[in-house]
Amino acid sequence: MTMFVLGLQGSPRKKGNSVYLLNRFLAECENKGARTQVIHMDGLGIQPCRELVVCEKKGFCPIKDDMEPRIYGLIRKADVVVLTSPVFFYNVSAQAKILIDRCQMFWGRRYKMRLADPDAGSRQGVLLAVGASGGKKLFDGVNLTAHYFFDAISARFAESLTYKKVEAAGAVASVPGVDQDIGQAVDRVMDAELNKPSLVFVSEKDACRSQIAAAYAKMAAQGSIRVLSAGIDPAGEIHGATRGFLADQGVDIKYRQPRALNDLMAEEFKERSPSQVICMTSDTATVPVQGVKTQFWDIDQAQKDTSIASLAEEIHDRVDALISDLQSRHQSG
């Protein structure tokens, strides 16, 4: 399996200590097969939060800038979010703080609208920070800010690597044990995810059935199984009725998009195959992923007398049984 690690780089220095830490961390992730991407917050066109409260009432931020959909979508897509910043007045940099404040949108969806992100059980947050002074409470504010930021984006605060008395550009590279710290942190973050069984739901368009199944499976597995969905011929967008139905159920799939099965296999399963595939297409004669254990679920959304509610109910029952079986076999094996 391949994980996606997103680096949020908050230093205004392009070759500073924060950049060194992030680059080393991401390089170790790539050595384990991860896909990585870096967002340099200093170069973004992001406006500060204006406390319009729209995010708490309607679930979106009305400010038009780089956050929507670019940054919000990447955060939701990421398996690991790495926040990196120098200490400015006992907190993160202004560049990082603007982005964090704008993630109030996620907080509003989670805590005001009561929408649960299905990936909350598997997404991890990592903090990398450096500070020039040696004060005992130097990182207290940074850690608290990171804690509540990760909570808002439905990520578990997995690792925090912080280094005091580091100021000159590149000085952190000479701190004893820093590379070992990073390697061990990456091992802990990556290995827990890579050792999980994996499950892929496949439908024609990845716009309804497979999206519902994946959302339910993620909620049921609570991070113990890596769950993905894909389409043979994916649609451009998830059906609005599917998003709306799941939102009514308290399940948040905002920013998810249909994905081509060929792309998913090329990106996610370069070195090993998924543990199991659930094929929800009408063509039960075709095995979508050769050599992988496959179940065929005959769930036909095209029937005019089948409402999305009854469709989802059948999927939910099948998913619960499937996840229970996968968890039992993984624990015993």
N, C-alpha and C positions, 0 to 999 in steps of 0.2 A: 504494500500500500504506500501511497505517497501523501504526505501531509503538506498543507499550505501554511507557511509561516509569514506573517505580516509584521514588518518592522516599522514602528512609528518613531522617527528620529527627530527629537525636539531641540537639538543644539543649533544655534546660529552659525557655529563654526563648521566648515565643510571638512576639516581634517582634524577635528578635536578628539578628545578622549571618549566622548559619547559615541562618535562615529566608529572609533576603533573597537569599542566593546560590541556594538551592534554588528559590525562586519565580521568579527571573530565568531560571535554567536551564530549568525546566519551561515557562515562558512561551515561550521560544525553541523548545522542542520542539513545543509546540502550534502555533506559527506555521508549522511544517513539517508539520503534520497529525497529530501524535502524540496518542494518548490518554494521559493522565497520572493518577496517583493518589499522594497523600501519606499516609504513616503517621507520625504524631507519636509517637515512642517513649516520650515522657514520660507520655503518657496511656494507655498499654497496661497490661493486667494480666498482666505476664510475670514468672515466677519465674526466679531464676538457675539455671544448670546445676548439678545436684547430682551429676554424674559417676556416674550409675547404670549407664552402659555398655550400656544396652539398645539404644541407637541403633547401636552398633558390632556388636552380635550379631544384632539382629532388624530393624534399619532404621527404627525409629520412636522418638519420645521419649514416655515414659509420663506426663510431667508434663501435667496438664490445665489449660490456660490459653489465652490469645489466640493462641499460636503455632500451635496445631493446631485446625482446618486453615487459619485465616484468613491468617496471615503466610506460612507455608510455601507455601501454594498460590499466593499473589500473587508470591512470589519466582520460583517455577517458571514462572509465566505471563509474567513480564516479559521484554521484549527488552533493556531497559537498567535496571540497578539503580543508583540514585544515592545514595550514602552521604554524609550531611552531618553534621558535628559540630564544635563548638569543641574546643580542646585543653585537656584536664584532666590535669595532671601528665604531659605529653608523650605523651598518648594520647587516644583518643576519650572522650566522656563516659560516665558509668556507665550511663545509659539506653541508649546505643548498644551498649555492651559486653555488656550482658545479652542483647540480641537476637543479637549476633554469636556469643556463646558458645553460645546455644541452637541455632545453625546447625551445631553439631557433628553434628547428625543427618544433614545432607547429607554432611559429611565421612565419617561412618561408612558411609553407603551407597556413597560413591564409592571410598574407600580400604580399607575393611575387608571390605565385601560385594562389591566389584568390580563395581558397577553403573554403567553409563555413561549420563549424561543426553544424550538425542539433541540437545538444544538447546545443548550445550556449545560448538559451533562458531560460534554466532551471538550468544549472550547477552554483553552488555558491562557492565562495571562502571566507575563514575565516582565519584571522591572529591572532595568540596568541604569545605574545612576552614579555620578561622581561629584565630589565637592571639594573645594579648596581648603576649607578649614578642618579642624579636628574635633569640633564640638560633639558632646555626647548625644545631643538631640538633632544632629545635622540632618538625618534622614527621616525623622519622625513625620514631618509634614509631607514629604515626598511619598512615603509608604502609605499614609492615610489617603492621600489623593489617588494613588494607584489602586488601593483597595476598593474605593468607591467607584472609580472609573471601571475597573474590571467587573464589579458587581452590576453596574448599569448595562454593560454590553454582554452580560450573561457569560462571563468567563471566570473560571476558578483561578484565584491568585496562587500560582504554582511555585514561582521562584522569584527571589529578590537578591540581586548581586549589587552591593554598594561599596564604594571605595572613597575613603577620606584622604585629605592632604594631597590631592591631585589637581594641579592647576595648569602647568605648562602643556601646550599641545603635544600629544603623544606620550605624556609621562606615565599614563596608566599601563602602558605596555611593559614598564619596568617594575611594576608592583609584583612582589613575590607571590607566585601561585595563581595569578589571574587567569592564565590560559587553562590551568587545571580546573579552576573553579567553573569556567565556562563549559569545558568539556563535560564535567560531571553534571552540571545543570541541564545541558542538552540531552545527555543520556537519560536523566530522569523524566524530562518532558516528552522525549520522543519514544522511548522504549515502552512506556505505559500504553501509548496509543498504537504503536506498530504491532504489539503482541495480541491485540484484540482480534476476534473473528470479524469478518466483514460480510456485509449483506447488500446486494444490489437489486432494486426493484426496476423492472423494465416494462414500459408500455410503448404504444405507437408514438405518442407525442410528448410524453412526460409533462403533461399539462393538467392532469386530473388524478387518475387512479394511482399512478406510481408516486405522485407527490403526496397524496393523502396517506398512502401506505408508509412512505418514508417518514413522514411527520409522526404518525402514530408509533412506528417502530422506534424512533429516536426517543420519544417520550417514555415508552415502556422500558427500553434498554437502559436509560439513564447513564449513558456513556460507556456501558460495558461492551457494546458492539458498535463497530463503525458501519453506519448506514448511508447508502447513496441511492440516487435514482437517476434514470436516463431514459431517452427515447430512441426508437429506431429511426424515426424521421421527426426530430423535435420541433415543437411549435415555437413561435417567437416569444410568447408570453404564457405564463400559467393562466388558465381560465379564471376570469374574474369571479365566477360563481364558486370556484374551488377556494380561492383566497377568502372570499366572504364567508363561506360556510365554516372553514377552519377558524377564522377570526371569531365567529359566533360561538365556537367551541372553546375559545380561549387559547388557540394555537396560532402562533405568529410566524408566517412564512414570507413576510415582506422582504424584498430584495432577492428572493430565490428566483432562479430562471431555469427553464428546461435545458437539458444538456444532452448532447449527442452521445450515444453509447460508444461509438468508435473513439470519440475524444476522451471520454471517461476512462476507457480501458487503457488508452495510450498514456494518459496523465497519471492515473491513480494506481495502476497495476502493472508497472514495468517489470517488476522482479518476481511477483507471485500473484496468483489468481485470487479472486474473491472466494470466500468460504462457501457461499451459496448465492444463487440467482433466483429471483421470483419473477417469472415471465407472465405479464398481465396483458399480453397482446392477443388479438383474435386468431393469429396464425400459430396454432399450437404444434404445427409440424416442424417449425424452425426453432432450433436451439440458439438463442442469441449469443451465448458465450460457450464455445466449444470446450469440452473437457472439464466443465465445472458443474457440480451438482445443481440441477435445475428443477424447480417446481412450476407447474402451470396452474394459474388461478383463472378459472373461467368466470370472470366478472365483466359483464358486458354493459358499459355505460351507454351504449347506443339504443338500448331498449327504451321506448317512449314511456313505458309505465314504471321505469326505474328512476326514482328521485335521487338527488345527490345524497340526501340523508340516509336512505336505505342502502345505497351503494357504500357509503362510508361506514355504516353499521356492520355490513358484511365484512368489509376490509378490516375493521377494528377487531372483530372476533378472530379472524384468521391471523392477524398480526400478533395478538396476545398469545395465541397458541404457539406460533412460530418462534417468538422471542423467548418464551419459556423453554422451549425445546433446545434452542441454540445455547442459551445460558447454561442449561443443565449439562449438555454435551461438552461445552468448553470447560466447565468446572471439573467434570469427571475425567476429561482427557488431558 
